[in-house]
Amino acid sequence: MTAHPGVFVDLAVGRATLLPRDAARRLPPRWVARLLAVPLVGKLAGASAIVVVAAMGAALLLHGDAPRDTRTMLIMTLALGTSLLVNVGLVLIALRPLHELETTADRVGQGDLVARVPASPLADRDMARVGRTFNRVLDELIADRARMRRLASEVIREGDRQRASISRELHDSAAQALAALMFEVTAASHDSKDSALATRLESIHAHAVDVLDEVRLLAQRVHPRVLGDLGLGAALERLARGIRESSAVRVDVEASLHGVHVPAGMATALYRVAEEAVANAMRHGSPRTVGVQLTADGRNVRLAVNDDGRGFDADDLPVRHPGIGLFTMRQRIALAGGIFEVVSRPGAGTVVSAIVPLGAADNLDAG
């Protein structure tokens, strides 16, 4: 509607839009706009009904006061009614491909990216071209999505390789050098005849011990060596122990693999998901306890991280947690062809779960 010359008020969205004065004058009346918004079938049925009434009226007028031929009027009525039904039927048939297009769009919107508009024998050339164009756009979308997935996966793999390399350097080079330095300082302190110098050497030794502990902790955080040495369960226990030692949060781990061997790439992916989920719980949920459950059978490995924090509305997850952590967790599990899920409600804590098929180990090889 127009509230003022040059101002158009859109009632559907509740906002006013400035229009040129001549454009505002060209806006159709409200009843015309409503009429134009009627579906095509309704428009055709209405137009055909008007034609029928007009034809009947013209026939009555032409007869005037002459005796009316009932048979002729009945035949005309049946012909016009049949024409109306045939026209409406043809339009419904012609619009059927649009329904299939809408159905395909809904399926794609729900995540079925392999859905395509089927070829319809009812579609004319223009409608068939629309369907083919829509399918081509979907094909290009899938191709772009696959390229982005490969790129993201390679970024994750490269990050894991770099962290493993840095961890090895810290553990095998920096930590070993510090250990040798501590040995030399201890020997010098014992051999020193100067008590003041011996005291200073002991202080240096104590500082070196602190630095060595920090280097080892950093190496553990960058890439836990226990993950490769003792497996995923032991690495999760080490993660929980470190959190308990540095915070008031209780972290419990239950690992029941029943003898199932978790390949290295999969173990790294699940460890990183657990690490990020625990960090997010402590950062955003302020929990008292966090539980980590790891189970496996002959087909799948399941990881679940639950906390008793304040939770949130899971529908607002992309808005509340726009960072890279959630994306990386999802991408790691998607790379394995697994299922990743976040369930949360305000005041009811959060559960982060991942199910990865054991047959996806090759996809998760971090190199």
PyMOL commands that set and color helices and strands:
alter all, ss='L'
color gray80, all
select helices_A, chain A and resi 21-26+30-36+40-63+70-109+125-191+195-222+225-229+232-246+264-285+314-320+324-335+358-364
alter helices_A, ss='H'
color red, helices_A
select strands_A, chain A and resi 2-4+7-10+15-18+250-256+289-296+300-307+339-344+350-357
alter strands_A, ss='S'
color yellow, strands_A
deselect
rebuild
show_as cartoon
